[in-house]
Amino acid sequence: MMSLATNQPTDAVDWVLPSLEGRADNSVTYDLTNPATGKVFARVPDCDAQEAMAFANASVQAFENWKATTAYARSQLLRKWFDRIVAGVDEIATAISLEMGKPISEARGEVMYAAGFAEWYAEEAKRLYGETFSSQHEHKRLYAHRQPVGPVYAVTPWNFPAAMITRKVAPALAAGCTVIVKPAEQSPLTAIVLEKFWHEVGGPKGTFQVITSNRPAEVSNEFFKDARIRKLTFTGSTDVGILLYRQSAQTMKRVSLELGGHAPFIVFADADIERAADDIMACKFRNAGQTCVCTNRIYVHRSISGKLVDALATRVAALRVGDPSKAETQIGPLVDEQGLKKVQEHVEDAVSRGARVVVGGNALGGLYFAPTILCDVAPGMRILEEETFGPVAPILEFDSVDEVVAAANDTPFGLAAYLWTRDLDTAHRVSERLDYGIVGINDGAPSTAQAPFGGVKLSGLGREGGIWGIQEYLDTKFVSVGLNPRS
């Protein structure tokens, strides 16, 4: 049964707040509200355009020294940052849970996932190779090498406030770039802690800065106008991503965008129903369904639909909803009223058009919504066209491979897709036909630091993670050397 968090300390994270000394106006702050309690628990600086320019100046100044630092020195600092993040897992997890409502056990898992990017790119910093190649002229020597693109502006979302930062900051720092992070207004504390840890282990001033603001457009505009900021990396909604893409064009910034998704999960007739149900649960209900890669549509072969729905219903009904600070909680609150309203509207629209509620389907008070399964879902319902970002699993039946592949691809988004089958031919052929940047085969949680993460179509540009992630922060320079001709 749900138990709302009502007695969390209002000063639980005062220690992470940054000093306001040196700010243009150190009296301007904004409140943070715990979504589990509805109470203000911290205040952070509400930076303006003038302060944004100061951040840009510091980043540009630091870049001159940081890019000249050896790859081995950068690697050692990133490794120390990784160690500090691991040592501070509970501190960061507490900040995550307080500011955006993620269950504390899940928040700890996010911190370790986030730390993995610092560890991975500590090693990749030493593996930025160049190439030599032949010339048609005897007296010329040709080679190419990679250099950091320059100061970076990173805009991160609230739903993974640690992992979305390290996934951008770690490769940027490894490449020799400096980074300014503008975290989501709802979840700045995690970013502040990560910045604090970087400086604690010796990260040079200006290399990694966090700018907090409740007026993001005003602040961001300063960085978009500034030609010295050479790179934008953004994770968030498609609408905002398109806007930032346009704004970046005025100074021809390098851009990488990880945007919205609408992930299908296809369960074929030969699936292991219990294992498939477990994977769907992991994929759909983590973070209360508030992830870009969680499944939004579950397609089940008609011959096994009833069995899978029963298996899911048992699991969903058993989910523990409540206080995210408690270890036993599995589903916390949605992040804000807007998020809750969208989930409610999607469920109401589906039911009004003929969908049937199997489990849940109702708000529980505060920002909590009951984990929900909907059957008899059909095209034309909003839940099949928009990203729900909530704990609602809509189920559709299919009969043929061609039918389900066409339905899965019938979306402007292309971030992640999933399928469950024990047939090798189906696994390969369907995964190749799915128009998505990430495909999980019998795997509802494929993301890992060493793998590429990103989408196609309206789900974004570029990749994060692995060797692909660091290339986003590097320019290739061609050098041609003319020697004295042989006499």
FIMAR-923002 format. One line per 10 residues: number of its first residue (from 0); their letters; for each residue x, y, z of C-alpha. Coordinates in Angstrom, 2 decimals, padded with zeros to 5 digits. Layout:
N
NUM = a = X:Y:Z  ...
! end
This chain:
487
0 = mmslatnqpt = 000.00:000.00:000.00  001.10:003.53:-000.65  002.64:005.56:002.14  003.34:009.21:001.32  006.59:010.71:002.51  005.61:013.34:005.06  008.54:013.74:007.41  011.69:014.13:005.34  014.05:016.77:006.80  013.80:020.15:005.11
10 = davdwvlpsl = 017.56:020.74:005.52  018.68:017.32:004.29  020.87:018.68:001.51  021.81:022.18:002.70  025.44:021.05:002.72  025.52:020.71:-001.07  024.46:024.25:-001.88  027.19:026.26:-003.61  028.67:029.42:-002.22  027.03:032.48:-003.74
20 = egradnsvty = 030.14:034.58:-003.20  031.11:036.41:-006.37  027.69:036.12:-007.97  026.25:039.18:-009.67  023.31:039.12:-007.24  023.82:036.71:-004.39  020.34:037.30:-002.99  018.49:035.74:-005.93  017.55:032.11:-005.43  014.66:029.80:-006.23
30 = dltnpatgkv = 012.98:027.09:-004.18  013.18:023.35:-004.72  010.14:021.28:-003.83  010.25:017.63:-002.85  007.66:015.92:-005.11  006.95:013.31:-002.42  005.98:015.86:000.23  005.17:019.03:-001.68  007.47:020.93:000.70  010.32:023.30:-000.09
40 = farvpdcdaq = 013.53:021.70:001.12  016.34:023.76:-000.44  017.17:026.92:-002.38  019.67:027.31:-005.18  021.03:030.29:-007.13  018.72:031.66:-009.82  021.37:032.83:-012.27  020.70:035.41:-014.97  022.21:036.36:-018.32  024.99:038.44:-016.76
50 = eamafanasv = 026.09:035.51:-014.63  025.91:033.21:-017.65  028.49:035.40:-019.36  030.76:035.05:-016.34  030.46:031.26:-016.59  031.32:031.42:-020.30  034.37:033.57:-019.63  035.62:031.16:-016.98  035.10:028.17:-019.29  036.95:029.81:-022.18
60 = qafenwkatt = 039.82:030.82:-019.92  040.12:027.35:-018.39  040.02:025.69:-021.81  043.39:027.14:-022.81  045.13:025.24:-020.01  042.90:022.16:-019.92  043.34:021.32:-023.60  047.12:021.40:-023.09  046.93:019.00:-020.14  048.22:015.54:-021.01
70 = ayarsqllrk = 045.77:012.75:-021.66  047.31:010.86:-018.75  046.70:013.75:-016.35  043.09:014.06:-017.47  042.69:010.30:-017.12  044.00:010.32:-013.55  041.62:013.10:-012.52  038.64:011.33:-014.06  039.59:008.15:-012.21  039.71:010.10:-008.95
80 = wfdrivagvd = 036.31:011.59:-009.77  034.96:008.07:-010.34  036.30:006.95:-006.96  034.76:009.99:-005.25  031.37:009.38:-006.88  031.40:005.75:-005.73  032.39:006.81:-002.21  029.59:009.39:-002.21  026.87:007.15:-003.62  024.51:007.73:-000.69
90 = eiataislem = 024.98:011.50:-000.79  024.15:011.71:-004.48  021.30:009.20:-004.22  019.72:011.23:-001.43  019.86:014.37:-003.56  018.26:012.51:-006.50  015.46:011.11:-004.36  014.72:014.43:-002.68  014.63:016.56:-005.78  012.81:014.33:-008.28
100 = gkpisearge = 011.25:011.51:-006.26  013.20:008.50:-007.49  013.10:005.58:-005.02  016.33:005.58:-003.04  017.36:002.06:-004.05  016.89:002.95:-007.69  018.73:006.24:-007.16  021.75:004.34:-005.85  021.67:002.24:-009.00  021.66:005.39:-011.11
110 = vmyaagfaew = 024.70:006.74:-009.26  026.69:003.60:-010.00  025.60:003.76:-013.64  026.68:007.40:-013.71  030.03:006.55:-012.15  030.63:004.06:-014.95  030.95:006.90:-017.47  033.65:008.56:-015.40  035.51:005.25:-015.20  035.12:004.46:-018.90
120 = yaeeakrlyg = 036.27:007.87:-020.13  039.18:007.92:-017.70  040.51:005.12:-019.88  039.34:006.52:-023.23  041.24:009.77:-022.56  044.45:007.84:-023.29  043.13:006.26:-026.48  042.54:009.23:-028.79  044.59:008.03:-031.70  045.58:009.83:-034.89
130 = etfssqhehk = 046.37:008.48:-038.35  049.12:008.82:-040.90  048.44:008.15:-044.56  050.28:008.11:-047.83  050.85:011.04:-050.16  051.18:010.95:-053.92  054.15:013.29:-053.50  057.49:011.96:-052.26  058.31:015.06:-050.24  054.99:015.29:-048.32
140 = rlyahrqpvg = 053.98:013.62:-045.09  050.28:013.52:-044.23  048.56:012.88:-040.95  045.38:013.63:-039.05  044.89:014.07:-035.34  042.03:014.98:-033.07  041.69:018.06:-030.91  039.03:019.13:-028.38  036.20:021.03:-030.02  036.22:023.73:-027.32
150 = pvyavtpwnf = 034.05:024.88:-024.42  030.80:022.91:-024.15  027.32:023.88:-023.01  025.41:020.86:-021.68  021.69:020.92:-020.86  020.50:017.93:-018.84  017.06:016.59:-017.79  015.56:015.91:-014.38  014.80:012.20:-014.77  018.42:010.98:-014.58
160 = paamitrkva = 020.12:013.92:-012.88  023.42:012.08:-012.30  023.80:009.78:-015.30  022.87:012.38:-017.90  025.59:014.64:-016.52  028.44:012.14:-016.35  027.51:010.77:-019.78  028.25:014.25:-021.18  030.84:015.69:-018.82  033.17:012.69:-018.59
170 = palaagctvi = 033.85:012.36:-022.35  034.08:016.13:-022.75  036.69:016.41:-020.00  038.52:013.36:-021.32  038.73:014.97:-024.76  040.17:018.19:-023.30  037.00:020.31:-023.39  035.65:022.43:-020.57  031.96:022.09:-019.71  029.15:024.27:-018.38
180 = vkpaeqsplt = 026.15:022.21:-017.24  022.68:023.72:-016.96  020.67:021.05:-015.08  016.90:020.91:-015.18  015.23:023.42:-012.90  013.69:020.60:-010.84  016.93:018.72:-010.17  020.02:020.94:-009.77  021.32:019.47:-006.50  022.74:016.31:-008.01
190 = aivlekfwhe = 024.69:018.40:-010.52  026.02:020.58:-007.71  027.23:017.53:-005.79  028.99:016.14:-008.86  030.69:019.49:-009.47  031.71:019.61:-005.81  033.25:016.13:-006.04  035.19:017.10:-009.19  036.80:020.02:-007.40  037.47:017.94:-004.30
200 = vggpkgtfqv = 039.68:015.57:-006.31  041.62:018.40:-007.94  039.56:019.27:-011.01  040.83:022.69:-012.15  038.66:025.74:-011.71  036.45:026.46:-014.71  036.74:023.02:-016.28  033.37:021.77:-014.98  030.82:024.36:-013.87  027.16:024.06:-012.93
210 = itsnrpaevs = 024.87:027.01:-013.58  021.47:026.79:-011.90  018.57:028.92:-013.05  014.79:029.03:-013.02  014.87:031.11:-016.21  016.54:028.69:-018.61  015.75:030.51:-021.86  017.41:033.72:-020.67  020.53:031.91:-019.49  020.81:029.57:-022.46
220 = neffkdarir = 020.49:032.38:-024.96  023.79:033.84:-023.75  025.62:030.62:-024.53  023.97:030.25:-027.93  025.01:033.78:-028.92  028.58:033.25:-027.75  030.72:031.94:-030.61  033.38:030.86:-028.11  031.07:028.11:-026.87  031.67:025.53:-029.57
230 = kltftgstdv = 029.43:022.64:-028.64  025.87:022.00:-027.43  024.86:018.68:-025.94  021.24:018.37:-024.87  018.99:015.67:-023.46  015.30:016.49:-023.24  012.12:016.84:-025.23  012.06:016.87:-029.01  010.32:020.25:-029.18  012.99:021.93:-027.07
240 = gillyrqsaq = 015.76:020.06:-028.87  014.61:021.39:-032.24  014.54:024.92:-030.83  018.06:024.61:-029.43  019.26:023.11:-032.73  018.06:026.25:-034.51  019.66:028.54:-031.94  022.98:026.71:-032.21  023.08:027.33:-035.95  023.70:031.06:-035.50
250 = tmkrvslelg = 027.26:030.32:-034.34  027.63:026.93:-036.10  028.10:024.96:-032.91  028.67:021.23:-032.94  025.41:019.65:-031.72  024.37:016.35:-030.19  020.78:015.79:-029.15  019.18:012.93:-027.22  015.47:013.60:-027.50  012.12:011.93:-026.90
260 = ghapfivfad = 011.18:008.36:-027.61  008.16:006.12:-027.98  009.60:002.67:-027.48  007.76:-000.45:-028.64  008.23:-003.77:-026.84  007.32:-006.74:-029.08  006.62:-010.12:-027.49  006.52:-012.96:-030.02  004.56:-016.20:-029.65  007.60:-018.27:-028.67
270 = adieraaddi = 008.58:-016.00:-025.78  009.29:-017.22:-022.26  006.32:-015.43:-020.73  007.69:-015.13:-017.20  011.05:-013.79:-018.36  009.40:-011.47:-020.87  007.15:-010.11:-018.12  010.16:-009.48:-015.91  011.93:-007.58:-018.70  008.83:-005.49:-019.41
280 = mackfrnagq = 008.58:-004.58:-015.74  012.22:-003.48:-015.66  011.78:-001.52:-018.87  008.41:000.09:-018.19  008.18:000.87:-014.48  011.63:002.01:-013.39  011.58:005.63:-012.32  007.77:005.43:-012.45  007.95:005.21:-016.24  009.79:008.53:-016.48
290 = tcvctnriyv = 012.58:007.51:-018.85  013.17:008.26:-022.52  013.82:004.59:-023.31  011.07:002.95:-021.29  008.50:001.13:-023.38  005.41:003.10:-024.34  003.71:000.38:-026.39  003.65:-003.36:-025.69  002.78:-005.52:-028.69  001.92:-009.11:-027.76
300 = hrsisgklvd = 001.21:-011.96:-030.16  -002.49:-012.76:-029.94  -001.84:-016.43:-029.04  -000.11:-015.53:-025.74  -001.74:-012.20:-024.94  -003.92:-013.44:-022.09  -001.07:-015.26:-020.35  001.27:-012.28:-020.59  -001.35:-009.83:-019.34  -002.00:-012.09:-016.34
310 = alatrvaalr = 001.73:-012.32:-015.59  002.12:-008.55:-015.82  -001.01:-007.86:-013.77  000.30:-009.95:-010.89  003.60:-008.11:-010.92  002.13:-004.62:-011.32  -000.40:-005.12:-008.53  002.46:-006.08:-006.21  004.54:-002.95:-006.85  005.14:-000.96:-003.66
320 = vgdpskaetq = 004.19:002.70:-004.14  005.23:005.25:-001.55  007.91:007.28:000.16  010.96:007.29:-002.15  013.32:007.60:000.80  012.36:004.11:002.01  014.34:001.12:000.73  011.26:-000.97:000.02  009.60:001.61:-002.27  009.52:000.70:-005.97
330 = igplvdeqgl = 007.34:003.48:-007.39  007.71:007.07:-006.26  005.82:010.23:-007.24  005.81:011.86:-010.62  008.09:014.87:-010.81  005.45:017.62:-010.95  001.80:018.50:-011.56  002.32:018.79:-015.30  003.68:015.25:-015.45  000.80:013.89:-013.39
340 = kkvqehveda = -001.77:015.70:-015.52  -000.36:014.23:-018.72  -000.52:010.67:-017.36  -004.11:011.18:-016.21  -005.12:012.61:-019.59  -003.56:009.71:-021.48  -005.38:007.13:-019.38  -008.69:008.99:-019.54  -008.43:009.40:-023.32  -007.63:005.70:-023.81
350 = vsrgarvvvg = -010.52:004.56:-021.62  -012.94:006.92:-023.35  -011.95:005.34:-026.68  -012.45:001.75:-025.53  -009.34:000.75:-023.59  -009.85:-001.42:-020.52  -008.06:-000.89:-017.21  -006.62:-004.17:-015.91  -004.71:-002.77:-012.93  -004.52:000.75:-011.53
360 = gnalgglyfa = -005.74:003.59:-013.70  -006.13:006.23:-011.00  -004.28:009.00:-009.19  -003.41:008.22:-005.57  -003.06:011.69:-004.09  -000.22:014.14:-004.24  001.89:013.43:-007.32  001.40:009.66:-007.17  -000.29:007.64:-009.90  -001.10:003.95:-009.56
370 = ptilcdvapg = 000.97:001.61:-011.76  -001.41:000.77:-014.58  -002.03:-001.80:-017.32  -004.36:-000.96:-020.20  -005.71:-003.56:-022.64  -007.72:-003.15:-025.85  -005.55:-000.19:-026.78  -005.98:000.91:-030.40  -004.54:003.42:-032.88  -005.82:006.96:-032.49
380 = mrileeetfg = -005.39:007.03:-028.72  -003.04:009.73:-027.41  -001.04:007.17:-025.46  000.14:005.66:-028.77  001.10:009.03:-030.23  002.68:010.93:-027.34  005.32:010.00:-024.79  003.43:009.32:-021.55  006.33:009.50:-019.08  004.42:007.68:-016.39
390 = pvapilefds = 003.71:004.21:-014.94  001.21:003.12:-017.58  001.64:000.05:-019.80  -000.65:-000.06:-022.88  -000.99:-003.50:-024.50  -001.89:-004.25:-028.11  -002.24:-007.60:-029.89  -000.71:-008.56:-033.25  -000.80:-011.54:-035.62  002.13:-011.26:-038.03
400 = vdevvaaand = 005.72:-010.04:-038.12  005.10:-007.59:-040.93  002.10:-006.15:-039.09  003.96:-005.54:-035.84  007.11:-004.16:-037.44  005.02:-001.66:-039.40  003.18:-000.63:-036.22  006.40:-000.34:-034.22  007.98:001.91:-036.87  004.85:004.05:-037.29
410 = tpfglaaylw = 006.16:006.94:-035.21  008.35:009.99:-035.80  010.57:008.81:-032.94  013.36:006.27:-033.05  015.26:006.02:-029.78  014.81:002.52:-028.31  012.88:-000.63:-029.16  012.66:-004.09:-027.57  011.64:-007.57:-028.60  011.37:-010.95:-026.91
420 = trdldtahrv = 011.81:-014.17:-028.85  013.68:-017.47:-028.62  014.03:-017.71:-032.40  017.42:-016.57:-033.71  016.09:-015.74:-037.16  013.32:-013.54:-035.74  015.74:-011.81:-033.38  018.13:-010.78:-036.12  015.67:-009.97:-038.88  013.24:-007.96:-036.76
430 = serldygivg = 016.00:-006.01:-034.97  017.39:-005.03:-038.38  013.99:-003.81:-039.55  013.23:-001.72:-036.47  014.02:001.93:-037.18  015.60:002.74:-033.84  019.03:003.66:-032.51  018.90:001.08:-029.70  017.36:-002.40:-029.81  017.14:-004.74:-026.83
440 = indgapstaq = 016.66:-008.41:-027.72  015.43:-010.29:-024.64  016.85:-007.34:-022.69  014.73:-004.58:-021.20  017.70:-002.57:-019.91  020.49:-002.56:-022.51  022.13:000.79:-021.64  025.75:000.67:-020.47  028.68:003.09:-020.44  030.67:001.34:-023.17
450 = apfggvklsg = 027.82:001.20:-025.71  026.44:003.90:-028.04  023.25:005.60:-026.86  021.13:007.71:-029.17  018.32:007.70:-031.67  017.22:008.40:-035.22  014.46:010.53:-036.73  013.01:012.95:-034.13  014.86:011.18:-031.32  018.06:013.06:-031.95
460 = lgreggiwgi = 021.54:013.38:-033.41  024.83:011.82:-032.38  025.68:009.18:-029.83  026.74:009.12:-026.20  028.71:006.35:-024.52  031.58:004.17:-025.65  034.13:005.27:-028.23  031.30:007.06:-030.06  030.61:009.40:-027.17  034.06:010.97:-027.03
470 = qeyldtkfvs = 034.14:011.61:-030.79  031.31:014.12:-030.28  033.80:016.39:-028.47  036.67:016.17:-030.96  037.55:017.94:-034.21  039.79:016.27:-036.77  042.76:018.29:-037.96  044.61:017.36:-041.16  048.29:018.29:-041.30  050.36:018.18:-044.48
480 = vglnprs = 054.13:018.58:-044.07  056.25:019.50:-047.06  059.86:018.31:-046.76  062.82:019.44:-048.79  062.69:017.60:-052.14  065.41:015.06:-052.69  068.24:016.42:-054.75
! end
